[in-house]
């Protein structure tokens, strides 16, 4: 596998303003043996005509029209049409740094199958990057530097959607993009986790992630908090749920309530605790909220922490450590 073909999967919809920068960044890659499967997802701007001009001058660019509707359908079409040994994804409004593909390919050549090549990302925006996105960037990059991305997989998506590469066979084993589960990037990350593909550490920024007010992850219903929580619960029950243990939901905020609803709908027995004196003893959805100290009296407990406050999380982590409990095995932070 000296110079494997890399297939780049890229859906686009109404991103005409950013497409040239994106395509130019791909054309300027130091690694040249690639094909771009770029799929128009029913754009209403002139993006299709713009990409067509690029495709006419470089045969590596293959322009397609989405047969269905939505990002997942577009990705399915791109993957079905691709022929590369290695597969990666690119967002149509982002920018690859020139050595991105080269770094990802070399990582996979060194480590082989059942690995995910990843790299550091950097948000950018004409309006300036908000504190929340900078915080996410720092958190995500710190995980990527050590390759310990799965350690906090239930908090947020720990592999950025446009900054990974895997062997084609591994993506097929994961049954990627099937079924239609949004957010699709987070779902794929859980599939890598379930199949125990190791994340390859990287300490180099290789992708520039554009932020703007109308980007899909900000505006589309599929990326709303309820979808994130539903996806987390689905994969927790599939991967890490142990029927011999009792799930303990920590916190009765929005995420805690959403999780409780999903458990009740699936008839999963659980206990619910919090440290808010106004909620302790209250009945929510037919379930009484207990004081967090009740944890010490529950045998075979598995804590699912939905408390978002950072200081509170530190206190909770210290309390769990005092009880000699271990991450994932005994507790998981869900935010």
For each residue, the residues with C-beta under 8 A, 3 or more apart:
1: 4 85 109
2:
3: 33
4: 1 33 84 85 86 105 109
5: 33 34 35 83 84 85 86
6: 31 33 34 35 84 85 86 87 88 101 104 105 165
7: 34 35 37 78 79 82 83 84 86 87 88 168
8: 26 34 35 36 37 88 89 90
9: 37 39 75 78 79 82 87 88 89 90
10: 22 36 37 38 39 78 89 90 91 92
11: 38 39 41 66 71 74 75 78 92
12: 15 19 38 39 40 41 43 47 51 92
13: 40 41 42 43 47 92 216
14: 43 44 45 47
15: 12 18 19 22 43 45 47 92 93
16: 19 43 45 46 47 50
17:
18: 15 21 22 92 93 94 210
19: 12 15 16 22 23 47 50 51 92 93
20: 23 24 50
21: 18 24 25 95
22: 10 15 18 19 25 26 90 91 92 93 94 95 96
23: 19 20 26 27 36 51 54 61
24: 20 21 27 28
25: 21 22 28 29 95 96 97 98
26: 8 22 23 29 34 36 90 96
27: 23 24 54 58
28: 24 25 96 98
29: 25 26 32 34 96 98 99 100 101 102
30: 98 99 101 102
31: 6 34 99 101 102 105
32: 29
33: 3 4 5 6
34: 5 6 7 8 26 29 31 60 84 101
35: 5 6 7 8 60 61 62 82 83 84
36: 8 10 23 26 60 61 62 90
37: 7 8 9 10 62 64 77 78 79 81 82
38: 10 11 12 51 55 61 62 63 64 78 92
39: 9 10 11 12 64 65 66 74 75 77 78
40: 12 13 43 47 48 51 63 64 65 66
41: 11 12 13 66 69 70 71 73 74
42: 13 66 69
43: 12 13 14 15 16 40 47 48
44: 14
45: 14 15 16
46: 16 49 50
47: 12 13 14 15 16 19 40 43 50 51 92
48: 40 43 51 52 63 65
49: 46 52 53
50: 16 19 20 46 47 53 54
51: 12 19 23 38 40 47 48 54 55 61 63
52: 48 49 55 56 63
53: 49 50 56 57
54: 23 27 50 51 57 58 61
55: 38 51 52 58 59 61 62 63
56: 52 53
57: 53 54
58: 27 54 55 61
59: 55
60: 34 35 36
61: 23 35 36 38 51 54 55 58
62: 35 36 37 38 55 81
63: 38 40 48 51 52 55
64: 37 38 39 40 77 78 81
65: 39 40 48
66: 11 39 40 41 42 69 70 73 74 77
67: 73 77
68: 73 74 76 77
69: 41 42 66 73
70: 41 66 73 74 180 222
71: 11 41 74 75 184 216
72: 75 76 177 180 181 182 184
73: 41 66 67 68 69 70 76 77 180
74: 11 39 41 66 68 70 71 77 78
75: 9 11 39 71 72 78 79 89 176 177 184
76: 68 72 73 79 80 177 178
77: 37 39 64 66 67 68 73 74 80 81
78: 7 9 10 11 37 38 39 64 74 75 81 82
79: 7 9 37 75 76 82 87 171 176 177
80: 76 77
81: 37 62 64 77 78
82: 7 9 35 37 78 79 87 168
83: 5 7 35
84: 4 5 6 7 34 35 87 168
85: 1 4 5 6 167 168
86: 4 5 6 7 104 105 108 165 166 167 168
87: 6 7 9 79 82 84 165 166 167 168 171
88: 6 7 8 9 101 104 164 165 166
89: 8 9 10 75 161 162 164
90: 8 9 10 22 26 36 94 96 162
91: 10 22 94 161 162 209 210
92: 10 11 12 13 15 18 19 22 38 47
93: 15 18 19 22 210 212 215
94: 18 22 90 91 162 207 208 209 210
95: 21 22 25 207 208 210
96: 22 25 26 28 29 90 100 101 206 207 208
97: 25 100 205 206 207 208
98: 25 28 29 30
99: 29 30 31 102 103 204 206
100: 29 96 97 103 104 119 163 206 207
101: 6 29 30 31 34 88 96 104 105 165
102: 29 30 31 99 105 106
103: 99 100 106 107 117 119 202 204 206
104: 6 86 88 100 101 107 108 117 118 119 164 165 206
105: 4 6 31 86 101 102 108 109 117 165
106: 102 103 109 110
107: 103 104 110 111 115 117 165 200 202
108: 86 104 105 111 112 115 117 165 166 167 200
109: 1 4 105 106
110: 106 107 200
111: 107 108 115 117 198 200
112: 108 115
113: 167 169 170
114: 170 195 196 197 198
115: 107 108 111 112 166 197 198 199 200
116: 159 164 165 166 192 197 198 199 200
117: 103 104 105 107 108 111 164 165 166 200 202
118: 104 144 149 159 160 163 164 165 199 200 202
119: 100 103 104 144 163 202 204 205 206 207
120: 141 144 145 202 203 204 205 206 207
121: 137 140 141 160 163 205 206 207 208 209
122: 137 205 207 208 209
123: 129 133 134 137 208 209 210 211
124: 129 208 209 210 211
125: 128 129 210 211 212
126: 212
127: 212 213
128: 125
129: 123 124 125 133 134 137 211
130: 133 134 211
131: 134 135
132: 135 136
133: 123 129 130 136 137 211
134: 123 129 130 131 137 138
135: 131 132 138 139
136: 132 133 139 140 156
137: 121 122 123 129 133 134 140 141 209
138: 134 135 141 142
139: 135 136 142 143 152 156
140: 121 136 137 143 144 156 158 160
141: 120 121 137 138 144 145
142: 138 139 145 146
143: 139 140 146 147 148 149 151 152 158
144: 118 119 120 140 141 147 149 199 201 202
145: 120 141 142 201 202 203
146: 142 143 201
147: 143 144 198 199 200 201
148: 143 151 199
149: 118 143 144 152 153 158 159 189 199
150: 153 158 193 199
151: 143 148 327 328
152: 139 143 149 155 156 158 333
153: 149 150 158 189 190 193
154: 232 236 332 333 334
155: 152 158 333 334 335
156: 136 139 140 152 186
157: 160 161 183 185 186 189
158: 140 143 149 150 152 153 155 189
159: 116 118 149 163 164 185 188 189 192 199
160: 118 121 140 157 163 164 185 207 209
161: 89 91 157 164 184 185 188
162: 89 90 91 94 207 209
163: 100 118 119 121 159 160 206 207 209
164: 88 89 104 116 117 118 159 160 161
165: 6 86 87 88 101 104 105 107 108 116 117 118
166: 86 87 88 108 115 116 117 170 171 192 197
167: 85 86 87 108 113 170 171
168: 7 82 84 85 86 87 171 172
169: 113 172 173
170: 113 114 166 167 173 174 195 197
171: 79 87 166 167 168 174 176
172: 168 169 175 176
173: 169 170 195
174: 170 171 188 191 192 194 195
175: 172 178 191
176: 75 79 171 172 188 191
177: 72 75 76 79 184 188
178: 76 175
179:
180: 70 72 73
181: 72 184 187 231 234
182: 72 187 222 223 227 231
183: 157 186 187 217 222 223 227 228 231
184: 71 72 75 161 177 181 187 188
185: 157 159 160 161 188 189
186: 156 157 183 189 190 228 231
187: 181 182 183 184 190 191 231 235
188: 159 161 174 176 177 184 185 191 192
189: 149 153 157 158 159 185 186 192 193
190: 153 186 187 193 194 231 235 239
191: 174 175 176 187 188 194 195
192: 116 159 166 174 188 189 195 197 199
193: 150 153 189 190 196 197 235 239
194: 174 190 191 235 238 239
195: 114 170 173 174 191 192
196: 114 193
197: 114 115 116 166 170 192 193
198: 111 114 115 116 147
199: 115 116 118 144 147 148 149 150 159 192
200: 107 108 110 111 115 116 117 118 147
201: 144 145 146 147
202: 103 107 117 118 119 120 144 145 206
203: 120 145
204: 99 103 119 120
205: 97 119 120 121 122 208
206: 96 97 99 100 103 104 119 120 121 163 202
207: 94 95 96 97 100 119 120 121 122 160 162 163
208: 94 95 96 97 121 122 123 124 205
209: 91 94 121 122 123 124 137 160 162 163
210: 18 91 93 94 95 123 124 125 215
211: 123 124 125 129 130 133 215
212: 93 125 126 127 215
213: 127 218 219
214: 218 219
215: 93 210 211 212 218 219
216: 13 71 219 220 223
217: 183 220 223
218: 213 214 215 223
219: 213 214 215 216 223
220: 216 217 223
221: 224 227
222: 70 182 183 227
223: 182 183 216 217 218 219 220 227 228
224: 221 227 228
225: 228 229 254 255 258
226: 229 230 258
227: 182 183 221 222 223 224 230 231
228: 183 186 223 224 225 231 232
229: 225 226 232 233 255 258 259 262 334
230: 226 227 233 234 258 262
231: 181 182 183 186 187 190 227 228 234 235
232: 154 228 229 235 236 259 334
233: 229 230 236 237 259 262 263
234: 181 230 231 237 238
235: 187 190 193 194 231 232 238 239 240
236: 154 232 233 239 240 241 304 332
237: 233 234 241 266 268
238: 194 234 235 241
239: 190 193 194 235 236
240: 235 236 328 332
241: 236 237 238 247 268 302
242: 245 302
243:
244: 300
245: 242 300 301 302
246: 269 270 271 298 299 300 301 302
247: 241 263 268 269 270 271 302 304
248: 270 271 272 273 295 298 301 302 303 304
249: 256 259 260 263 270 271 272 273 304 306
250: 256 273 274 292 303 304 305 306 307 316
251: 255 256 274 305 306 307 308
252: 256 257 272 274 276 279 284 289
253: 256 257 306 307 308
254: 225 257 258
255: 225 229 251 258 259 306 308 334 335
256: 249 250 251 252 253 259 260 272 274 306 307
257: 252 253 254 260 261 284 285
258: 225 226 229 230 254 255 261 262
259: 229 232 233 249 255 256 262 263 304 306 334
260: 249 256 257 263 264 270 272 284 285 287
261: 257 258 264 265 285
262: 229 230 233 258 259 265 266
263: 233 247 249 259 260 266 268 270
264: 260 261 267 268 285 286 287
265: 261 262
266: 237 262 263
267: 264
268: 237 241 247 263 264
269: 246 247
270: 246 247 248 249 260 263 287
271: 246 247 248 249 290 294 298 301
272: 248 249 252 256 260 284 287 288 289 290
273: 248 249 250 289 290 291 292 294 295
274: 250 251 252 256 279 280 289 290 291 292
275: 280 291 292 312
276: 252 279 280
277: 280
278: 282
279: 252 274 276 282 284 289
280: 274 275 276 277 289 290 291
281: 288 289
282: 278 279 288 289
283: 286 287 288 289
284: 252 257 260 272 279 287 289
285: 257 260 261 264
286: 264 283
287: 260 264 270 272 283 284
288: 272 281 282 283
289: 252 272 273 274 279 280 281 282 283 284
290: 271 272 273 274 280 294
291: 273 274 275 280 294
292: 250 273 274 275 295 319
293: 296
294: 271 273 290 291 297 298
295: 248 273 292 298 301 303 323
296: 293 323
297: 294
298: 246 248 271 294 295 301
299: 246
300: 244 245 246
301: 245 246 248 271 295 298 330
302: 241 242 245 246 247 248 330 331 332
303: 248 250 295 320 325 330 331 332
304: 236 247 248 249 250 259 331 332 334
305: 250 251 313 316 331 332 333 334 335
306: 249 250 251 253 255 256 259 334 335
307: 250 251 253 256 312 313 316 335
308: 251 253 255 313 335
309: 312 313
310: 313 314
311: 314 315
312: 275 307 309 315 316
313: 305 307 308 309 310 316 317 333
314: 310 311 317 318
315: 311 312 318 319
316: 250 305 307 312 313 319 320
317: 313 314 320 321
318: 314 315 321 322
319: 292 315 316 322 323
320: 303 316 317 323 325 330 331
321: 317 318 324 325
322: 318 319
323: 295 296 319 320
324: 321
325: 303 320 321 329 330 331
326: 329 330 331
327: 151 330 331 332
328: 151 240 331 332
329: 325 326
330: 301 302 303 320 325 326 327
331: 302 303 304 305 320 325 326 327 328
332: 154 236 240 302 303 304 305 327 328
333: 152 154 155 305 313
334: 154 155 229 232 255 259 304 305 306
335: 155 255 305 306 307 308
